């Protein structure tokens, strides 16, 4: 059973929520984060990436950086930018991108569920990346960026969410990237609650119904935020060691999460660009690839335009839409951009497998092309490969190859949420950079104190 609890939230004043809300800390490099904070000093990046408050020569992991994050959190509360709620409750958080919405429940998940495997993961984490967030969480005594969790869609939770969303939204704004964010407080009774009973009883009904449904779930899944989750758990374990008389009810036993039903989630492809052809000519490379893939030229597709007369506009609105000639439209198909030309690659049947990890398209590409042909043995450490999120479109792959930053690019069909669940249920791990979720949850809208 999954212990998913309400919590006492610290959140932005309604008037400044749109300014405070920021993309996750790891979306930006240092200079990009600094520019965002210079443009908008109220951006939560000032807290999540507090090195933006220091000259560039100050190390990212300098203790002063984490102390500054703590100072800013306290200062913003004194100034009324951030306000604490008086009671514990759940929230509902809706994100709308390109007309498609996903609506999640904001809550706290249990450290113990992560340890026991009720919260299932599908990626490894790197200790160096964990350490930064461990220090940030521990020093600020706060979880500032929610973990993106998924669960198998549940009719009762869908009903509760619909009831909560019938109220007036607590926040409703469109961010600079065009994504609309709406938040409702699940402790407030709305117009949907027209049955008998007091407002207090209806509030308790929402809370008990949400918690009760999750208690009946055998598993929930980390969709995005493996490093944040691992860091939060390690801080929780550290606090246990520091408080040997803990009861299990302490706030540090739980970490901030947003939980979404699986049928609302969009996974975009995570594409690949390789710097060189491992000493081969384009002709020799294609010959090697043809041993394990059926190759089709895509030059004359997508409305009759060819790459000789000008590449297609990037029309893709979602994975598998096929608006761009190079975008694969089904599993086990891969788009390849080489020397100004798009090709379609189809994995030959004898190389397919039912194994939940080896059967992923990213694994099939790695095991049958990147490793044996291009010599990319470990994509986590090889500097010859870079990964490009699907949100950037196939035009970005063309730009990198045409500009000389890569010799060949691969457009992937997106991993499905079902494949993610199958890997996690089997206790296995996906290859690196297998999934790209959009839209990204904003940091700063919900803060969970550990004490």
PECOR-V967208 format. One record per residue. N is the residue number from 1. BURIAL is I if it has 16 or more other ideal C-beta (glycine too) atoms within 10 Angstrom, else O. Layout:
((N:BURIAL) (N:BURIAL))
//
This chain:
((1:O) (2:I) (3:I) (4:I) (5:I) (6:I) (7:I) (8:O) (9:I) (10:I) (11:I) (12:I) (13:O) (14:O) (15:O) (16:O) (17:I) (18:I) (19:I) (20:I) (21:I) (22:I) (23:I) (24:I) (25:I) (26:I) (27:O) (28:I) (29:O) (30:O) (31:O) (32:O) (33:I) (34:I) (35:O) (36:I) (37:I) (38:O) (39:O) (40:I) (41:O) (42:I) (43:I) (44:I) (45:I) (46:I) (47:I) (48:I) (49:I) (50:I) (51:I) (52:I) (53:I) (54:O) (55:O) (56:O) (57:O) (58:O) (59:O) (60:O) (61:O) (62:O) (63:O) (64:O) (65:I) (66:I) (67:O) (68:I) (69:I) (70:I) (71:O) (72:I) (73:I) (74:O) (75:O) (76:I) (77:O) (78:O) (79:O) (80:O) (81:I) (82:I) (83:O) (84:O) (85:O) (86:O) (87:O) (88:O) (89:I) (90:I) (91:I) (92:I) (93:I) (94:I) (95:I) (96:I) (97:I) (98:O) (99:O) (100:O) (101:O) (102:I) (103:I) (104:I) (105:I) (106:I) (107:I) (108:I) (109:I) (110:I) (111:I) (112:O) (113:I) (114:I) (115:O) (116:O) (117:O) (118:I) (119:I) (120:I) (121:I) (122:I) (123:I) (124:O) (125:O) (126:O) (127:O) (128:O) (129:O) (130:I) (131:O) (132:I) (133:I) (134:I) (135:I) (136:I) (137:I) (138:I) (139:I) (140:I) (141:I) (142:I) (143:I) (144:I) (145:I) (146:I) (147:I) (148:I) (149:I) (150:I) (151:I) (152:O) (153:O) (154:I) (155:O) (156:O) (157:I) (158:O) (159:O) (160:I) (161:I) (162:O) (163:I) (164:I) (165:I) (166:O) (167:I) (168:O) (169:O) (170:I) (171:I) (172:O) (173:I) (174:O) (175:O) (176:O) (177:O) (178:O) (179:I) (180:O) (181:I) (182:I) (183:I) (184:I) (185:I) (186:I) (187:I) (188:I) (189:I) (190:I) (191:O) (192:O) (193:I) (194:O) (195:O) (196:O) (197:O) (198:O) (199:O) (200:O) (201:O) (202:I) (203:I) (204:O) (205:I) (206:I) (207:I) (208:O) (209:I) (210:I) (211:I) (212:O) (213:I) (214:I) (215:O) (216:O) (217:I) (218:O) (219:I) (220:I) (221:I) (222:I) (223:I) (224:I) (225:I) (226:I) (227:I) (228:I) (229:I) (230:I) (231:I) (232:I) (233:I) (234:I) (235:I) (236:I) (237:O) (238:O) (239:I) (240:O) (241:O) (242:O) (243:O) (244:O) (245:O) (246:O) (247:O) (248:O) (249:O) (250:O) (251:I) (252:I) (253:I) (254:I) (255:I) (256:I) (257:I) (258:I) (259:I) (260:I) (261:I) (262:I) (263:O) (264:I) (265:I) (266:I) (267:I) (268:I) (269:I) (270:I) (271:I) (272:I) (273:I) (274:I) (275:I) (276:O) (277:I) (278:I) (279:O) (280:I) (281:O) (282:O) (283:O) (284:O) (285:I) (286:I) (287:O) (288:I) (289:I) (290:O) (291:O) (292:I) (293:I) (294:O) (295:O) (296:O) (297:O) (298:I) (299:O) (300:O) (301:I) (302:I) (303:O) (304:O) (305:O) (306:I) (307:I) (308:O) (309:O) (310:O) (311:I) (312:I) (313:O) (314:O) (315:O) (316:I) (317:O) (318:O) (319:I) (320:I) (321:O) (322:O) (323:I) (324:I) (325:I) (326:I) (327:I) (328:I) (329:O) (330:O) (331:I) (332:I) (333:I) (334:I) (335:I) (336:I) (337:I) (338:I) (339:O) (340:O) (341:I) (342:I) (343:I) (344:I) (345:I) (346:O) (347:I) (348:O) (349:O) (350:O) (351:O) (352:O) (353:O) (354:O) (355:O) (356:I) (357:I) (358:O) (359:I) (360:I) (361:I) (362:I) (363:I) (364:I) (365:I) (366:I) (367:I) (368:I) (369:I) (370:I) (371:O) (372:I) (373:I) (374:I) (375:O) (376:I) (377:O) (378:O) (379:I) (380:O) (381:O) (382:I) (383:O) (384:I) (385:I) (386:I) (387:O) (388:I) (389:I) (390:I) (391:O) (392:O) (393:I) (394:I) (395:O) (396:I) (397:I) (398:I) (399:I) (400:I) (401:I) (402:O) (403:O) (404:O) (405:O) (406:I) (407:I) (408:I) (409:I) (410:I) (411:I) (412:I) (413:I) (414:I) (415:I) (416:I) (417:I) (418:O) (419:I) (420:I) (421:I) (422:I) (423:I) (424:I) (425:O) (426:O) (427:O) (428:O) (429:O) (430:I) (431:I) (432:I) (433:I) (434:I) (435:I) (436:I) (437:I) (438:I) (439:I) (440:I) (441:I) (442:I) (443:I) (444:I) (445:I) (446:I) (447:I) (448:I) (449:I) (450:I) (451:O))
//
